[in-house]
Amino acid sequence: IPESASEVNNIYDADVEHAPKIQDVMPDFYKFTRGAKMVAHNGDDFDVKFLRAAGAQTGYDFNNEMLDSLKIARNKLKKLKSHKLENLCKYYGIVNENAHRATDDAVATAKVFKKLAAEE
C-alpha cells in the first residue's frame, strides 16, 4: 500500500497481510452484484476503474449501471464548497465513525445517496 494512501486511510500492509486475494472473492462479489445498480462516492474516478480492471483480470464483466454520489451531490448541492463524503455526512447529520474503512464508508455512502435521492 503506498505510504500516501496509508496516511489517508490508516490501512497498512500489515492490516491486509492475511486478506483473501481478489481472485478468491471476485466470484462471490460478482454474483452479489449481478444485475444491481451500484453506487459509489467518487466511483467514476476510482471504484469503477478498479472494479472493471479487477473483473477483467479475473474473467468477470462488470457492466452494471453505476451511480456516482459525488457527481450527484455536486449537481444537487451547489452551495457546498466541498462534496467529500465526510462533508456530506456532516451536512446530512450522518455519523461515520470509521471513515476510510470499506464497510463504514459503504454504509455512509448509502445513507448520503438516500438523502440525495430525496432532494428535489
Backbone hydrogen bonds in HBPLUS format (Angstrom, degrees):
<---DONOR---> <-ACCEPTOR-->    atom                        ^
c    i                          cat <-CA-CA->   ^        H-A-AA   ^      H-
h    n   atom  resd res      DA  || num        DHA   H-A  angle D-A-AA Bond
n    s   type  num  typ     dist DA aas  dist angle  dist       angle   num
A0005-ALA N   A0002-PRO O   3.05 MM   3  5.35 124.5  2.37 103.7 117.3     1
A0006-SER N   A0002-PRO O   3.06 MM   4  6.42 159.1  2.10 153.7 160.0     2
A0007-GLU N   A0003-GLU O   2.99 MM   4  6.25 145.5  2.11 148.3 157.1     3
A0008-VAL N   A0005-ALA O   3.06 MM   3  5.30 131.7  2.31 101.8 114.3     4
A0009-ASN N   A0005-ALA O   2.94 MM   4  6.20 173.3  1.94 166.0 166.1     5
A0010-ASN N   A0006-SER O   2.77 MM   4  4.78 137.9  1.95 132.8 137.8     6
A0015-ASP N   A0012-TYR O   2.82 MM   3  5.29 134.5  2.03 112.2 125.2     7
A0016-VAL N   A0013-ASP O   3.12 MM   3  5.51 142.3  2.27 107.9 117.7     8
A0019-ALA N   A0016-VAL O   3.08 MM   3  4.97 167.0  2.10 107.9 111.5     9
A0024-ASP N   A0021-LYS O   2.90 MM   3  5.34 144.1  2.03 110.3 121.4    10
A0025-VAL N   A0022-ILE O   3.21 MM   3  5.38 133.8  2.43 101.0 112.5    11
A0026-MET N   A0022-ILE O   2.92 MM   4  5.82 146.6  2.04 157.2 165.2    12
A0029-PHE N   A0025-VAL O   3.06 MM   4  6.28 163.1  2.09 157.5 162.9    13
A0030-TYR N   A0026-MET O   2.82 MM   4  5.87 161.1  1.85 157.9 162.3    14
A0031-LYS N   A0027-PRO O   3.09 MM   4  6.33 162.1  2.13 145.7 150.0    15
A0032-PHE N   A0028-ASP O   2.93 MM   4  6.10 156.6  1.98 146.5 153.4    16
A0033-THR N   A0029-PHE O   2.99 MM   4  6.16 147.9  2.10 148.0 155.2    17
A0034-ARG N   A0030-TYR O   2.93 MM   4  5.81 123.4  2.26 145.9 159.1    18
A0036-ALA N   A0033-THR O   2.90 MM   3  5.30 166.5  1.92 137.6 139.0    19
A0038-MET N   A0065-GLU O   2.86 MM  27  6.25 169.5  1.87 166.0 168.7    20
A0067-LEU N   A0038-MET O   2.72 MM  29  6.09 160.1  1.76 161.8 168.8    21
A0040-ALA N   A0067-LEU O   3.03 MM  27  6.50 154.2  2.10 163.9 171.8    22
A0069-SER N   A0040-ALA O   2.98 MM  29  6.09 145.8  2.10 134.3 143.3    23
A0046-PHE N   A0042-ASN O   3.18 MM   4  6.36 132.5  2.42 144.1 157.4    24
A0048-VAL N   A0043-GLY O   2.83 MM   5  5.47 171.8  1.83 143.6 146.2    25
A0050-PHE N   A0046-PHE O   3.01 MM   4  6.22 167.6  2.03 162.2 166.1    26
A0051-LEU N   A0047-ASP O   2.79 MM   4  5.92 169.8  1.80 156.8 160.2    27
A0052-ARG N   A0048-VAL O   2.90 MM   4  5.97 169.0  1.91 152.3 155.5    28
A0053-ALA N   A0049-LYS O   3.00 MM   4  6.04 156.2  2.05 144.2 151.2    29
A0054-ALA N   A0050-PHE O   2.84 MM   4  5.99 166.9  1.85 156.0 159.9    30
A0055-GLY N   A0051-LEU O   2.80 MM   4  5.88 151.0  1.89 143.6 152.7    31
A0056-ALA N   A0052-ARG O   2.91 MM   4  6.04 159.7  1.95 142.9 148.0    32
A0057-GLN N   A0053-ALA O   2.98 MM   4  6.15 153.0  2.05 144.2 152.0    33
A0058-THR N   A0054-ALA O   3.10 MM   4  6.26 133.9  2.32 137.6 148.6    34
A0058-THR N   A0055-GLY O   3.11 MM   3  5.17 132.2  2.35  96.8 109.5    35
A0059-GLY N   A0055-GLY O   2.79 MM   4  5.81 106.2  2.34 143.6 162.0    36
A0060-TYR N   A0055-GLY O   2.60 MM   5  4.41 166.1  1.62 137.0 135.3    37
A0059-GLY N   A0056-ALA O   3.43 MM   3  5.06 160.1  2.47  93.4  99.1    38
A0072-ILE N   A0068-ASP O   3.10 MM   4  6.42 160.8  2.14 151.9 157.9    39
A0073-ALA N   A0069-SER O   2.88 MM   4  5.92 157.8  1.93 140.1 146.2    40
A0074-ARG N   A0070-LEU O   2.95 MM   4  6.18 159.2  1.99 149.7 155.4    41
A0075-ASN N   A0071-LYS O   3.07 MM   4  6.22 146.9  2.19 141.4 149.9    42
A0076-LYS N   A0072-ILE O   2.90 MM   4  6.13 152.3  1.98 150.3 158.1    43
A0077-LEU N   A0073-ALA O   2.72 MM   4  5.40 158.5  1.77 150.4 155.1    44
A0080-LEU N   A0077-LEU O   3.16 MM   3  5.86 158.2  2.20 119.0 124.5    45
A0087-ASN N   A0084-LYS O   3.01 MM   3  5.29 116.7  2.43 103.6 118.5    46
A0088-LEU N   A0084-LYS O   2.96 MM   4  6.29 157.8  2.01 158.4 165.6    47
A0089-CYS N   A0085-LEU O   2.89 MM   4  6.09 155.3  1.95 153.3 159.9    48
A0090-LYS N   A0086-GLU O   3.13 MM   4  6.43 157.2  2.18 143.2 148.8    49
A0091-TYR N   A0087-ASN O   2.90 MM   4  6.12 161.7  1.94 147.5 152.8    50
A0092-TYR N   A0088-LEU O   2.97 MM   4  6.15 156.0  2.03 149.0 154.0    51
A0093-GLY N   A0089-CYS O   2.84 MM   4  5.77 110.3  2.34 138.8 156.1    52
A0094-ILE N   A0089-CYS O   2.72 MM   5  4.58 160.5  1.75 142.9 143.5    53
A0093-GLY N   A0090-LYS O   3.17 MM   3  4.99 151.7  2.26  97.9 106.5    54
A0105-ASP N   A0101-ARG O   2.85 MM   4  5.90 168.6  1.86 171.4 175.4    55
A0106-ALA N   A0102-ALA O   2.88 MM   4  5.99 152.1  1.96 148.6 156.9    56
A0107-VAL N   A0103-THR O   2.98 MM   4  6.22 160.4  2.01 152.4 156.9    57
A0108-ALA N   A0104-ASP O   2.93 MM   4  6.13 162.1  1.96 147.1 152.7    58
A0109-THR N   A0105-ASP O   2.79 MM   4  5.90 156.1  1.85 145.0 151.8    59
A0110-ALA N   A0106-ALA O   2.97 MM   4  6.18 155.9  2.02 144.8 151.1    60
A0111-LYS N   A0107-VAL O   3.00 MM   4  6.28 157.6  2.05 150.0 155.8    61
A0112-VAL N   A0108-ALA O   2.88 MM   4  6.12 161.2  1.92 152.1 157.4    62
A0113-PHE N   A0109-THR O   2.79 MM   4  5.92 162.0  1.82 150.4 156.1    63
A0114-LYS N   A0110-ALA O   2.98 MM   4  6.20 156.8  2.03 146.2 151.8    64
A0115-LYS N   A0111-LYS O   3.12 MM   4  6.40 155.2  2.18 143.9 150.3    65
A0116-LEU N   A0112-VAL O   2.83 MM   4  6.14 161.2  1.87 156.7 162.3    66
A0117-ALA N   A0113-PHE O   2.83 MM   4  6.01 155.7  1.88 151.4 158.1    67
A0118-ALA N   A0114-LYS O   3.15 MM   4  6.34 135.8  2.36 136.7 147.3    68
A0118-ALA N   A0115-LYS O   3.13 MM   3  5.16 130.4  2.39  95.1 108.4    69
A0119-GLU N   A0116-LEU O   3.08 MM   3  5.15 145.5  2.21  99.6 109.8    70
